[in-house]
């Protein structure tokens, strides 16, 4: 008996946690694929960011396999350890470097401020890490007629991201089961695109953007340029709620390429909107600003730390990024880039940018505006038309980011720390920087498997996105059983 159950990411896009189990009864053994935090209003067992419980049996769990280090995939790991899990944590080599960093921040925010306790937890996590190179099989167990080996393949989502191939055997029954984790969009900066697995008898696939495609890279780069031109022409701030890993680094890469390409070119007296249409500047605009005048601020210590790690792990970059480096450019450490670390400097930057007319792009955590330094910028800047808010990642239901995205273009308001703030700043979303594959990319990944999977489970998406991807898969692969699994009841297998 080889079974799959789900302990998250069945009713929304967060809380990823899937279980692969071999055997039954006293001979049951299994692994977890991810153990992530719930965010926003993802449903399930009333799931939310405060739902940290490990309410399923773990005595038989032999290992945890981490697809990547985003918090919605790893945020419950400290609670898994507290619940008694004592197995290895298998991940890619870059993820092994980054995982303690992301969990240190999560522990400080949601677990404890006790430095000694944090150090003990992080020390325990480091002692359990088993870094595995891409493309190399790793045996989890092989005993008494049962065996399980895993292999990580590049997923192209963030640095270190992987999809997981599992070779499972119980007696004479063998299966290869693939868990996609989060897949990246092709042609994204910095990372190679994912390639389809050579085999998948069963596939568990994400569907964050299962109902839509992203803009191509040229289009999104043009839209990014237009948003930045607005800041240059109007003396405003472009505020980017920053996800610390992945999107921040890709955005810096693209901004550096724009500065490199246009350099001392002046911005025209009339800025353009995100569709390229000319419009009149606000009073006080200064068309003498050039691209080299544009200051980029990373106001997120965690994002700054992961940007440093990205720089240190250049061997995992794609060919395009490596070529840029060979030209003597520094796409993640360029002249116009300023990093803010201290809280005092952060508050000073908010005050200065709110009253000045110096064009600036600020990347500040957190990505869904549910906390972090970005909230202070939003409070100070949402009320002015010269400013822009640029979303480059998914905004979960119930988060301030989703409200700004929904109500901002209609002149609405958002609640931040219990107070209402009117939204007069322009609001944009450039979806291509989401780091997630779009619908066509997901379909190509599945169709690229030489023999169609017998079963495809669609997870990690809003209901509409899952349903749209499911319908496409049913039409393209009628021989495959396709389903949207439900949340596993305590200690039981998920049902359709």
C-alpha positions as CSV (number, residue, x, y, z in Angstrom):
1,X,0.0,0.0,0.0
2,X,1.4,3.4,-1.1
3,X,-0.8,6.3,-0.1
4,X,-0.7,10.1,-0.3
5,X,-2.4,12.4,2.3
6,X,-2.4,16.2,2.7
7,X,-2.0,18.3,5.8
8,X,-2.2,21.7,4.1
9,X,-2.5,23.6,0.8
10,X,-5.8,21.9,-0.1
11,X,-8.1,24.9,0.4
12,X,-5.7,27.7,-0.5
13,X,-2.1,28.4,-1.5
14,X,-0.3,28.2,1.9
15,X,0.4,25.6,4.6
16,X,2.0,23.1,2.2
17,X,2.4,19.7,3.9
18,X,2.0,16.4,2.1
19,X,2.6,12.9,3.3
20,X,3.7,9.8,1.3
21,X,3.1,6.6,3.3
22,X,4.3,3.1,2.6
23,X,2.7,0.0,4.2
24,X,0.2,0.0,7.0
25,X,-0.2,-0.8,10.7
26,X,2.9,-1.5,12.6
27,X,5.0,-1.6,9.4
28,X,3.9,1.8,8.2
29,X,6.7,4.3,7.2
30,X,6.5,7.7,5.5
31,X,7.9,11.1,4.7
32,X,6.6,14.6,4.7
33,X,7.0,16.9,1.7
34,X,7.2,20.4,3.3
35,X,5.7,21.6,6.5
36,X,4.6,25.2,5.9
37,X,2.8,28.0,7.6
38,X,-0.8,29.0,6.8
39,X,-1.2,32.6,5.8
40,X,-4.3,34.8,5.2
41,X,-7.6,33.1,5.3
42,X,-6.7,29.7,3.8
43,X,-9.3,27.3,4.9
44,X,-8.9,23.7,6.1
45,X,-9.2,23.1,9.8
46,X,-9.9,26.9,10.2
47,X,-6.3,27.4,9.0
48,X,-4.7,30.8,9.6
49,X,-1.3,32.2,10.4
50,X,-2.0,31.3,14.0
51,X,-2.7,27.7,13.2
52,X,0.7,26.1,14.0
53,X,-0.4,22.7,15.3
54,X,0.9,19.4,14.1
55,X,-2.4,17.5,14.6
56,X,-1.5,14.4,12.6
57,X,0.5,11.3,13.7
58,X,4.2,11.6,13.0
59,X,5.6,8.5,14.8
60,X,6.0,6.7,11.4
61,X,7.5,9.8,9.6
62,X,11.1,8.9,8.7
63,X,12.2,12.2,7.0
64,X,11.0,15.6,6.0
65,X,11.8,16.7,2.4
66,X,11.9,20.5,1.8
67,X,11.1,21.7,-1.7
68,X,12.2,25.3,-0.9
69,X,12.4,27.7,1.9
70,X,9.4,30.0,1.5
71,X,7.6,30.2,4.9
72,X,4.4,28.7,3.6
73,X,6.5,25.5,2.9
74,X,8.8,25.5,6.0
75,X,7.2,27.7,8.7
76,X,5.9,24.8,10.8
77,X,9.2,22.9,11.0
78,X,10.0,24.2,14.6
79,X,6.5,22.9,15.7
80,X,7.1,19.6,13.9
81,X,10.3,19.2,16.0
82,X,8.5,20.2,19.1
83,X,5.9,17.5,18.3
84,X,8.6,14.9,18.4
85,X,9.9,14.5,14.8
86,X,13.5,13.3,15.0
87,X,14.3,12.4,11.4
88,X,16.5,14.1,8.8
89,X,15.5,17.2,6.9
90,X,16.4,16.5,3.2
91,X,16.8,19.5,0.9
92,X,18.9,21.0,-1.9
93,X,22.4,22.4,-1.2
94,X,21.3,26.1,-1.5
95,X,18.2,25.4,0.7
96,X,20.4,23.9,3.4
97,X,22.2,27.3,3.6
98,X,19.0,29.4,3.6
99,X,16.6,27.3,5.8
100,X,18.1,28.3,9.2
101,X,18.1,31.9,8.1
102,X,14.4,32.0,7.2
103,X,13.4,30.0,10.3
104,X,15.4,32.3,12.6
105,X,13.3,35.2,11.4
106,X,10.1,33.2,11.8
107,X,11.0,32.1,15.3
108,X,11.7,35.7,16.4
109,X,8.4,36.9,15.0
110,X,6.0,34.1,16.0
111,X,7.7,31.8,18.5
112,X,10.1,33.5,21.0
113,X,12.5,36.3,21.5
114,X,14.6,34.2,23.8
115,X,18.0,34.2,21.9
116,X,19.3,31.0,23.7
117,X,16.1,29.1,22.8
118,X,16.3,30.3,19.2
119,X,19.9,29.2,18.9
120,X,19.0,25.8,20.3
121,X,16.2,25.3,17.8
122,X,18.4,26.4,14.9
123,X,21.3,24.2,16.1
124,X,18.9,21.3,16.1
125,X,17.7,22.1,12.6
126,X,21.2,22.4,11.3
127,X,22.1,19.1,12.8
128,X,19.2,17.4,10.9
129,X,19.9,19.0,7.5
130,X,20.9,16.6,4.7
131,X,21.9,18.6,1.6
132,X,21.4,16.5,-1.6
133,X,22.8,17.6,-5.0
134,X,20.2,18.0,-7.8
135,X,19.7,14.9,-9.9
136,X,21.1,12.4,-7.3
137,X,19.1,9.7,-5.7
138,X,19.1,9.6,-1.9
139,X,17.8,6.5,0.0
140,X,15.5,7.3,2.9
141,X,15.0,3.7,4.0
142,X,15.3,0.2,2.5
143,X,14.2,-2.6,4.8
144,X,11.8,-5.6,5.2
145,X,10.4,-5.4,1.7
146,X,9.9,-1.6,1.7
147,X,12.1,1.1,0.3
148,X,11.9,4.8,-0.5
149,X,14.4,7.0,-2.3
150,X,14.1,10.6,-3.3
151,X,15.7,12.8,-6.0
152,X,15.5,16.6,-6.2
153,X,15.3,18.3,-9.6
154,X,15.5,22.1,-10.2
155,X,12.1,23.8,-10.0
156,X,13.1,27.3,-11.1
157,X,11.0,28.9,-8.4
158,X,13.6,30.4,-6.1
159,X,17.3,29.6,-5.4
160,X,17.4,26.0,-4.2
161,X,13.9,25.1,-5.1
162,X,13.2,21.6,-6.2
163,X,10.5,19.2,-7.2
164,X,10.7,15.8,-5.6
165,X,10.8,12.5,-7.3
166,X,10.0,9.5,-5.0
167,X,10.7,5.9,-5.9
168,X,8.5,3.9,-3.6
169,X,8.4,0.1,-3.2
170,X,6.2,-2.1,-1.0
171,X,6.7,-5.8,-1.8
172,X,6.2,-6.2,-5.6
173,X,4.4,-2.9,-5.9
174,X,6.6,0.0,-7.2
175,X,5.6,3.6,-8.0
176,X,7.3,6.9,-8.9
177,X,5.5,9.7,-7.3
178,X,6.4,13.3,-8.0
179,X,5.6,16.4,-5.8
180,X,6.0,19.6,-7.7
181,X,6.6,22.0,-4.8
182,X,6.3,25.4,-6.4
183,X,7.4,25.6,-10.1
184,X,9.0,28.6,-11.6
185,X,8.1,30.5,-14.8
186,X,10.4,29.9,-17.8
187,X,12.7,32.7,-18.8
188,X,12.7,34.1,-15.3
189,X,16.0,36.0,-14.4
190,X,18.7,34.1,-12.5
191,X,17.4,30.6,-12.5
192,X,17.1,27.8,-15.1
193,X,13.5,26.8,-16.0
194,X,12.3,23.5,-14.7
195,X,12.3,20.4,-16.9
196,X,9.6,17.8,-16.8
197,X,10.3,14.5,-15.0
198,X,11.2,11.5,-17.0
199,X,8.4,9.5,-15.2
200,X,5.5,10.1,-12.8
201,X,3.0,7.4,-12.0
202,X,1.3,9.9,-9.7
203,X,1.8,13.7,-9.6
204,X,1.0,16.2,-7.0
205,X,1.1,19.6,-8.7
206,X,0.7,23.2,-7.5
207,X,-1.9,25.5,-9.1
208,X,-1.2,29.0,-7.7
209,X,-1.8,30.4,-11.2
210,X,-3.7,27.5,-12.6
211,X,-6.3,29.8,-14.1
212,X,-4.1,32.4,-15.8
213,X,-0.8,33.0,-17.7
214,X,1.8,35.6,-16.9
215,X,3.0,38.4,-19.1
216,X,6.0,37.4,-21.1
217,X,9.3,38.8,-19.9
218,X,9.5,41.6,-22.5
219,X,6.1,42.8,-21.6
220,X,6.6,42.7,-17.8
221,X,10.0,44.4,-18.2
222,X,8.3,47.2,-20.2
223,X,5.6,47.6,-17.5
224,X,8.2,47.7,-14.8
225,X,10.0,50.4,-16.7
226,X,6.8,52.4,-17.0
227,X,6.1,52.2,-13.3
228,X,9.7,53.4,-12.5
229,X,9.4,56.2,-15.0
230,X,6.4,57.4,-13.1
231,X,8.5,57.7,-10.0
232,X,11.3,59.5,-11.9
233,X,8.9,62.0,-13.5
234,X,6.7,62.7,-10.5
235,X,9.3,62.5,-7.7
236,X,7.4,59.7,-6.1
237,X,8.2,56.5,-4.3
238,X,7.5,53.1,-5.8
239,X,6.8,50.8,-2.9
240,X,7.3,47.1,-3.5
241,X,6.1,44.8,-0.7
242,X,9.0,42.4,-0.7
243,X,9.2,38.7,-0.5
244,X,12.6,38.1,1.0
245,X,13.6,35.2,-1.3
246,X,13.3,35.1,-5.0
247,X,11.2,38.0,-6.2
248,X,13.4,40.6,-4.4
249,X,16.5,39.3,-6.2
250,X,14.8,38.9,-9.6
251,X,13.5,42.4,-9.3
252,X,16.9,43.8,-8.5
253,X,18.3,42.0,-11.5
254,X,15.8,43.5,-13.8
255,X,16.1,47.0,-12.4
256,X,19.9,46.8,-12.8
257,X,19.4,45.8,-16.4
258,X,17.2,48.8,-17.0
259,X,19.7,51.2,-15.4
260,X,22.5,49.6,-17.4
261,X,20.5,49.9,-20.7
262,X,19.2,53.5,-20.3
263,X,22.0,54.8,-18.0
264,X,22.1,58.6,-18.5
265,X,19.0,58.8,-20.7
266,X,16.6,61.4,-19.3
267,X,13.0,60.6,-18.5
268,X,10.6,62.4,-20.8
269,X,8.6,65.3,-19.5
270,X,5.4,63.2,-19.8
271,X,5.4,59.9,-18.0
272,X,3.6,56.9,-19.3
273,X,1.1,54.7,-17.6
274,X,1.6,50.9,-17.4
275,X,0.1,50.5,-20.9
276,X,2.5,52.9,-22.4
277,X,0.0,55.8,-22.9
278,X,1.3,59.3,-22.3
279,X,0.0,61.3,-19.4
280,X,0.7,64.7,-17.8
281,X,3.1,64.9,-14.9
282,X,2.0,66.2,-11.5
283,X,3.3,69.6,-10.4
284,X,6.8,69.4,-9.1
285,X,8.1,66.8,-11.5
286,X,11.7,67.1,-12.6
287,X,12.3,65.7,-16.1
288,X,16.1,66.2,-15.6
289,X,16.3,62.9,-13.6
290,X,18.0,60.1,-15.5
291,X,17.9,56.4,-14.9
292,X,21.2,56.7,-13.1
293,X,19.5,59.0,-10.6
294,X,17.0,56.4,-9.5
295,X,17.8,55.2,-6.0
296,X,16.9,51.6,-5.0
297,X,16.4,50.8,-1.3
298,X,16.1,47.3,0.2
299,X,14.6,47.9,3.6
300,X,14.4,44.4,4.8
301,X,17.3,42.8,6.7
302,X,16.1,39.4,5.7
303,X,15.8,40.2,2.0
304,X,19.3,41.8,2.2
305,X,20.7,38.7,3.8
306,X,19.2,36.4,1.1
307,X,20.4,38.8,-1.6
308,X,23.9,38.3,-0.2
309,X,23.4,34.5,-0.2
310,X,22.2,34.6,-3.8
311,X,25.4,36.5,-4.7
312,X,27.5,33.8,-3.0
313,X,25.7,31.0,-4.8
314,X,26.4,32.1,-8.4
315,X,27.2,28.6,-9.5
316,X,23.4,27.9,-9.3
317,X,22.5,30.9,-11.5
318,X,21.4,30.4,-15.1
319,X,23.6,31.1,-18.2
320,X,22.2,34.6,-18.8
321,X,23.0,35.8,-15.3
322,X,26.4,34.2,-15.5
323,X,27.1,36.1,-18.7
324,X,26.1,39.4,-17.1
325,X,28.6,38.8,-14.3
326,X,31.3,37.9,-16.8
327,X,30.8,41.4,-18.3
328,X,31.9,42.9,-15.0
329,X,28.4,43.9,-13.9
330,X,27.0,43.3,-10.4
331,X,23.2,42.7,-10.9
332,X,22.6,42.2,-7.1
333,X,25.1,44.8,-5.8
334,X,25.0,47.9,-8.0
335,X,25.9,51.5,-7.4
336,X,22.3,52.8,-6.9
337,X,21.4,50.1,-4.4
338,X,21.1,51.0,-0.7
339,X,20.4,48.5,2.1
340,X,18.7,49.6,5.3
341,X,19.3,47.4,8.4
342,X,18.5,49.3,11.6
343,X,15.0,50.2,12.7
344,X,16.1,53.8,13.3
345,X,17.3,54.1,9.7
346,X,14.1,52.6,8.6
347,X,12.0,55.2,10.4
348,X,14.2,58.0,9.1
349,X,13.8,56.7,5.5
350,X,10.0,56.6,5.8
351,X,9.8,60.1,7.1
352,X,12.3,61.4,4.5
353,X,10.6,59.8,1.5
354,X,7.1,60.8,2.6
355,X,8.0,64.5,2.6
356,X,10.6,64.7,-0.1
357,X,10.2,64.5,-3.9
358,X,13.2,62.4,-4.5
359,X,12.4,59.4,-6.8
360,X,13.0,56.1,-5.1
361,X,12.1,52.5,-5.3
362,X,11.7,50.8,-1.9
363,X,11.6,47.0,-1.5
364,X,10.3,46.4,2.0
365,X,9.1,43.3,3.8
366,X,6.6,41.7,4.0
367,X,5.3,40.5,0.7
368,X,1.6,40.4,1.6
369,X,1.7,43.6,3.7
370,X,0.6,41.6,6.8
371,X,3.4,43.0,8.9
372,X,7.0,44.1,8.7
373,X,8.5,47.4,7.6
374,X,6.3,47.8,4.5
375,X,3.4,48.7,6.8
376,X,5.0,52.0,7.9
377,X,5.7,53.0,4.3
378,X,2.1,52.2,3.4
379,X,0.7,54.3,6.2
380,X,2.9,57.2,5.2
381,X,2.5,57.0,1.4
382,X,-0.8,55.4,0.4
383,X,-2.6,58.8,0.6
384,X,-0.5,60.5,-2.2
385,X,-1.1,60.1,-5.9
386,X,2.6,60.6,-6.7
387,X,3.4,57.3,-5.1
388,X,3.0,53.8,-6.5
389,X,2.5,50.4,-5.0
390,X,3.8,47.6,-7.1
391,X,2.9,44.0,-6.3
392,X,5.1,41.3,-7.8
393,X,3.8,38.3,-6.0
394,X,0.6,36.4,-5.0
395,X,-1.6,38.2,-2.4
396,X,-3.5,35.7,-0.3
397,X,-7.2,36.3,0.6
398,X,-7.5,38.1,3.9
399,X,-4.2,40.0,3.7
400,X,-3.8,43.8,3.4
401,X,-2.0,43.2,0.1
402,X,-5.1,41.6,-1.4
403,X,-7.3,44.5,-0.1
404,X,-4.9,47.1,-1.6
405,X,-4.9,45.2,-4.9
406,X,-8.7,44.9,-4.9
407,X,-9.8,48.3,-3.6
408,X,-6.9,50.6,-4.5
409,X,-7.7,51.0,-8.1
410,X,-11.3,52.0,-7.1
411,X,-10.1,54.6,-4.6
412,X,-10.9,52.5,-1.6
413,X,-9.2,52.0,1.7
414,X,-7.2,49.4,3.6
415,X,-7.0,48.6,7.3
416,X,-3.5,48.6,8.7
417,X,-2.9,48.0,12.5
418,X,-6.5,48.7,13.2
419,X,-6.8,52.0,11.3
420,X,-8.2,52.8,7.9
421,X,-6.0,54.4,5.3
422,X,-7.3,55.8,2.0
423,X,-5.6,54.5,-1.1
424,X,-4.7,57.3,-3.5
425,X,-1.4,55.9,-4.7
426,X,-1.4,54.1,-8.0
427,X,-1.6,50.3,-7.6
428,X,0.0,47.9,-10.1
429,X,0.6,44.2,-10.3
430,X,3.2,42.8,-12.6
431,X,2.5,39.1,-12.5
432,X,5.5,37.8,-14.3
433,X,7.6,38.4,-11.2
434,X,5.5,36.0,-9.1
435,X,8.1,33.3,-9.4
436,X,5.3,30.8,-10.0
437,X,4.5,29.1,-13.3
438,X,1.4,30.2,-15.1
439,X,-1.3,27.9,-16.4
440,X,0.4,27.1,-19.7
441,X,3.8,26.5,-18.0
442,X,2.1,24.0,-15.6
443,X,0.4,22.2,-18.5
444,X,3.7,22.0,-20.4
445,X,5.4,20.5,-17.3
446,X,2.7,17.8,-17.1
447,X,2.5,17.2,-20.9
448,X,6.3,16.9,-21.0
449,X,6.2,13.7,-18.9
450,X,6.7,10.9,-21.6
451,X,3.8,8.8,-20.3
452,X,0.9,10.6,-18.7
453,X,0.5,10.0,-14.9
454,X,-2.2,7.6,-13.8
455,X,-3.2,10.2,-11.2
456,X,-2.8,13.9,-10.9
457,X,-3.6,15.7,-7.7
458,X,-4.1,19.5,-7.9
459,X,-3.1,21.5,-4.7
460,X,-1.7,24.8,-3.6
461,X,-4.2,27.2,-5.2
462,X,-7.5,29.1,-4.7
463,X,-10.6,27.1,-5.6
464,X,-11.0,28.9,-9.0
465,X,-7.3,28.3,-9.9
466,X,-7.5,24.6,-9.0
467,X,-10.7,24.1,-10.8
468,X,-9.4,25.8,-14.0
469,X,-6.2,23.7,-14.0
470,X,-8.2,20.5,-13.3
471,X,-10.5,21.2,-16.2
472,X,-7.6,21.8,-18.6
473,X,-5.8,18.6,-17.4
474,X,-9.0,16.6,-17.9
475,X,-9.3,17.8,-21.4
476,X,-5.7,17.2,-22.3
477,X,-5.1,13.9,-20.5
478,X,-8.4,12.0,-20.4
479,X,-6.5,8.8,-19.5
480,X,-5.3,10.3,-16.2
481,X,-7.4,10.4,-13.1
482,X,-7.4,14.1,-12.0
483,X,-8.7,15.2,-8.6
484,X,-8.6,18.0,-6.0
485,X,-7.8,16.3,-2.7
486,X,-9.3,17.3,0.6
487,X,-7.6,18.1,3.9
488,X,-6.7,14.9,5.8
489,X,-8.7,14.3,8.9
490,X,-6.6,13.5,12.0
491,X,-4.5,10.5,11.1
492,X,-6.5,9.5,8.1
493,X,-6.0,9.5,4.4
494,X,-7.4,12.3,2.2
495,X,-10.3,11.4,0.0
496,X,-11.5,12.9,-3.2
